[in-house]
Amino acid sequence: MMGPPAFHPEQASSRHSLPEAFASIRVPQDDTHWMRRFLSYVGPGYMVSVGYMDPGNWATDLQGGARFGYTLLSVILLSNFMAILLQALSARLGIATGLDLAQACRRRFHPVLNILLWFACELAIIACDLAEVIGTAVALQLLFHIPLLAGTLISSLDALLVLFLMNRGFRYLEAFIIGLLSIIALCFAVQLIAAAPPLGAVFAGLKPSVEILTNSQMLYIAIGIIGATVMPHNLYLHSSIVQSRAYERTERGRKDAIRWATWDSTIALMLALFINAAILIVAAAAFHTTGHQDVAEIQDAYHLLSPLLGLGMASTLFGLALLAAGTNSTITGTLAGQIVMEGFLHLRLPHWARRLLTRGLAIVPVVIGTMLYGSSSVGQLLMASQVVLSMQLPFAVIPLVLFVSDRKLMGGFVISRSLAVFSWLVAGIILVLNFKLLYDTLVF
């Protein structure tokens, strides 16, 4: 199954991942202050963090907080640490080898296996896009009373936004995403202040509880939180966009780039931790303690937040954050789709064509479901998208850990034996929990 026995970074294909962005952002020299050097690498981590706070995560966080209070905060914390590890490995692969994850698969695996991996990843991107379509449409309905069907169609116009930002330059794209992330963080910061959760209960929720394992309903939601956390396409995306920095393609330059890229993604994912935790905390404070433990739908949370928190703008802030999250996710989904298609197939499509194709495939089930069943189909489609993502996750996590553990591929940048063991352990936990979520969803 494996390809050539050895590989060196300088042998990487001349067809770089995202060629229009490759090495397009200058980084300061070694004698520059560390803060300026770090800031030059800030961006890719925040683009990746978008996938950890998309509408698919909102549903599980809301349900967990409403039904079980602050208990599942420990699960959010654990899943976030897993995500930090996997994204750091993804950045290491891209910088050390000059290949993104899709290109590495194409180089190292049999063509038949690559076709299967590509197909699985495309399904995951469509599933993720489905969640983004639903989130954007629901936000437009809540904020502006636009019907779900019309909001679904409006969401397809984001292809023009992606095209405009890419034409301006990759740094503009990163700045736009960071701007929307700031809006999401600000909205939830205000809601947290209004919710005024008891700090003792919040800190207690950060400690793992045996009840999570013994309570079957709690365990199901906990698995859902972990399953919705690690986005498969993010691993492909991160390994590519870290190469947008014009660092020296030498051993010293790559080592420096890996260090700053790891800091970038770690800090960005701590922001994702804050937002996911904030969703659960607000749900716990507003719903769990007021007799609304059955709140699980985004629409129900929107209508109840303002009266329960006593803050008129709470619901509006919630809807605005949802709209920003949906918009952000569409951009990173577009890039991930391009990276996967180019990496596995060496096939390039214009950005607008790629965006419309992926978005069109995601819109169809939403339109059909809305026409046949109305808004009641939204939650079911959102759950279906998370199931598809769970099915695809092994096809991204296993190759990633396999590659970064391979000295012939990584050279001096191979991870240590202890880190490799820990990485396989994390991958195993994620896969087992996702398979259980898939089994429970399909059987029950």
Order of alpha helices (4+ residues) and beta strands (2+ residues): alpha-alpha-alpha-alpha-alpha-alpha-alpha-alpha-alpha-alpha-alpha-alpha-alpha-alpha-alpha-alpha-alpha-alpha-alpha-alpha-alpha
